[in-house]
Structure formats: C-alpha cells, structure tokens
C-alpha cells in the first residue's frame, strides 16, 4: 500500500510556501485560480522552485472556459509544454477535448511528445467528457500517469460512486480526487472509493493591505473584490495530510 499523495494547487509563491509548510507532497502550480487555473508564468515557476523543495507539476491551460481549443491556442499549449519541460517541471497537467466530449487523443498525444518523457496528469477536462469510463481507457492508451477528477460532479463527494468505479478500473493510472477536498472528505473518499491520492487548494481569504480604496472602479470580474484574495492555509493542508496518513495507516493495519 502506497503512503498516499496530497497535492496542493497554488497560484502564488506565498501559497506554495504555505502548502509545503503544511506537509503537501507536491504542488500543482497555476495562475488564476479564481477562473479554474491557467498556465503560470515562467517567473512564477522559477521563484516557486527557489522557495520550495517538493515536486512541482505545472498546469497548462491557455484560457478560461471549455477545453475545445483553436489551432492557435493549441500551438501556445505546445510551446508551453516544451518550455516547462526544459525548465525541469516534474510533470505537466493537461487536457483537450473534442466537440463531442471525448478526449482529443491526437492533440494529447502531441502534448505527450512535447513533454518528452515528463509525466502527464489529465486535469478536470476529464470531468467534462461524455463517457468517463471510455475517457479512462483513452487515457491509458496515451500513457497518462494521473487523472484529476471529481467523478464528473461539481464536488468529489457527489461523484464518489464514479470515483470508486474509475479507481477499480484504473490499472496503471492514478485516480486523484479533487474539488471540495479537505481532511473530512479525504477520510470519506478513502473509505468509500479506496482512493489514496487527493488534490486540494485549502484556500483562505486574505484581506488587502490597501488603505485607500476607490469604490467607483472594478478592475476584474464582476463580483470579485479588488481588496481581498485567496491564499493556501498551511493548517488546512496539515489537517488534510494528517487525515490521509490516518486513512492509509488504517488500511495497512487491516
């Protein structure tokens, strides 16, 4: 029985440090968590590497929205894959779909070639597929190492039956649960789906240090405050890591 994996998704150096302090096994590094995650800048990647020693998996997503990419968007993805491979990323986190809601095997194969031996995680584009069991079989053929999934639901808790099914049929692919994961959910998902790999952000609100605040201007998306942000909470990560250790330990003792 493997010891389990706790991956923490971060979009800042501060969050990366907090995740490492909390005991994360590895990071998924992105930008723009508020829109589901985008490809991070190379400068952010390099600084995170300087500040933490745990593995860093890099999300490749050129824009928010769906995963049906134009030719130009895909060209950007290929260039990002090559750049982060050369920069030493431990794995690349990718996802492309066809119009019909299937994995785009041709494009994902080209991304695997661009990754040139780096491990590949299939991100939650997987959850947007029409048939998750078929998508799992396609992922196996592509040599995907890990699939991040909530079982096709908004929260992993609600997708637990599909997660159990995927885990039982995964073979060499690691099924990693994400979306609404915390210490309590780790215990639930391990007990009911047998999972040992989990993905979380563990975010907490952080108030801006600005004293002067112009109420007439909003620089971002409607509804998002200019004067608060989100940062990984090392205590939430610590509790999740403790829960994972407890779950795996109990499994080992059976």
N, C-alpha and C positions, 0 to 999 in steps of 0.2 A: 504494500500500500504506500503510495507516494505521500509526502508530507502535506501536500496541498499548495495551492498558489493563490496569493492575494495580489491582484493587480489594481493599482490606483490610477485613475485617469486625471491628469493635471494639465493646466494650460498656463502655468506661470512658474518661475523659479521658486517663489515662496511656497507654492503648493507642493512642488517636487520635494523640497526640503522637509516640509511637514509630513508628507507621505512616508519618506524614508525614516524620519524620527519615529513615526508611529509603528513601523515594522513592515511596511509593504515589501513584497518580494520583488516587484518590478513596477515600472511606470508605463502607462500609455500616454505619450506626450502629444498634445494637440494645441490648437489655438481656438478661441471662440466657443467655449463650452456652452454658452448661452444659446447657440444655434445648433447644438448637437456635435460640435467639434469640426475643425478644419485643419488643414496642413499647417504645422507650426513653421515659424521662420528658422533658418539655419542658425541665426544668432541665439535664439532661444534654446535650440537643441544644444549648441556648444556650451552655453552657460550652465544649463542643467547638468551636462556631463562633468563640468568642473566642480559642481556643488554636491553631487550625489554619486554613490558608488554602485548602486543597484542597476540591473539591466534596464534599458530604455527602448521601448517599442514605439515607433513613430506612425501616427495616423496620417494617411494620405487621402485627402478629400478636398477638391479644389473649390467647392462652393457648398452652401447650404441647399437643402431641398432634396429632390429624388436622386437616384443613382443611375439614371439614364443619361450618359454624358455625350456631348458633341465630340466631333473629331478633335477640335482644338482643346477642349477640356481634357480629353484623354491624352493628348500629346503632353500637356502640362503634368499629368499624373506620371507618365513615363519618365519625364525629366526629374520629377521629384523623387521617384523611386531610385533612379541612378545616383542622384545627389546624396541621398541619405544612406544608401548602400556604401558609397565611397567614404562618407563621414563616419561610418562604423556603427550605424544603428543595429541593435541586436535583432530586431525583426521589423517588418513593415506590416501595417494594418490597412487592408484594402477592401474594396467592394465595388463591383459593377454589375448592373442588371440589364436584361433585355426588355423590350417593350412589353413582352408577355409575362414578366415577373419571374424570369428564370435567371440563374447566374449566367453572366456573359463569359462563357468558358474561353472564347477566343481572346478577349481582352485581358481576362485574368491570367491566362497563360503567358501573354506578352509581358504583363507586370511581373510574373514569376521569373521570366528570363531577365528582365531589367534588374530584379533583386539579386540575381546571380548567386544563389546559394543561401541567401538570408532566409530565415523562417518567415512564413506568411501567416498572419491572422486574418480571417474573414470577419469584418465588422458587422454591425447590425443591419446592413443592407440585406443580410441573410434573412432577417425577420420580415422583410418586405417581399419575400418570394411567395409565389402562389402555392408551392408544394415544398415544405421544409424537408421532408424525407428525401425527395428527389434531389433537392439542393445539397443535402449532406452527401449523397452519393457522387454528385458532380464535384464537390469539394475534395473528396477523397482522391478522385482521378487527377485533380490539379495539384495534389501534394500539399494541400493546406495543412498547417500544423495545429491551428486553434480556430474555433468558431466562437465568437462572442454573440450570445443570443439570449433573448428573454422568452424563447419558445413561441414567438410570434404574437406576443401580447405587449401591452404598454409597460407592464411590470413582470419581472421574472416570477413573482409569487403566483400570478394568474396563469402563467404558462407552464406550471410545474409538471403537468402530465406530459406535455410535448417535450419538455426538457428531459424527463425520465426516458421517454422513447428514444430521443436522439442520443442520449448517453449510452443506452443499451446497444445501439447500432453504430456507434461512432468508430469502432475499431481503433486505428492509429491516431484519429483526430481527437483533440482535447476539447470537450464542450465546456465553455466557460460562461457562467450565468452573470448577466448584467441587467441593470435597470431596477432601481429600488432596493439595491443590496445593502444591508448593514449587518450588524452582529446577529440580530434575531433572525433575519432572513437566511443567513448562512446556515444556521442550525436547521431551519425548516427545509431548505433546498437540499441540504446533505441528507437529511432523514428521508425525504420523500422522493428525491430524484437520484441520490447517490453521488452527487457532484462533489468535486474537491477543488475546483478552480472557480474563482469569483473575481468580479470586476466591480469597482465602486469608485465614487468620487469623494464621498464623505465631506461635502461642502458645508461651510457655514457662512453666514452673511458677515461682510466686513464693511464698516462704515467709512466713508471718505473722510480724509483729514481736511477737506476744504472748509474754510470759514465763510467766505463769500460764495453765495450760490445764486445764480441768475435763474429766476423762475420762468422766464419767457422763452428759454431756448432748450431744446432737447436734441442732443447730437446722435442719439442712437435709435433703436427700435422703439416704437410706441409702447408704453407700459414699463419699459426698463428705466430705472432711475439712473441718473448720471452720478449719483452720490452714494452708491453702495455697490459692492462687488461680492464675489464669492471666492473663498479660499479653502483648501483642504484642511480639515480639522484632524490634527495628529491623534487626538484622543479617540475620535470615531474610528480611525484606522487601527489604533491599538486594540480597541474592543473587538473589532472585526477579526483581527489576527488571532486574538485570544479565543474567540468562538470557533474559528477554523481549526486551531490546534486542539480544542476540546472535541470537536466533531471527529477529526481524523484519529485522535487518540482513542476515543470510544470505539471506533470502527476496528482499530488494530487489536483491541482487547477482546473483541467478540470471538 
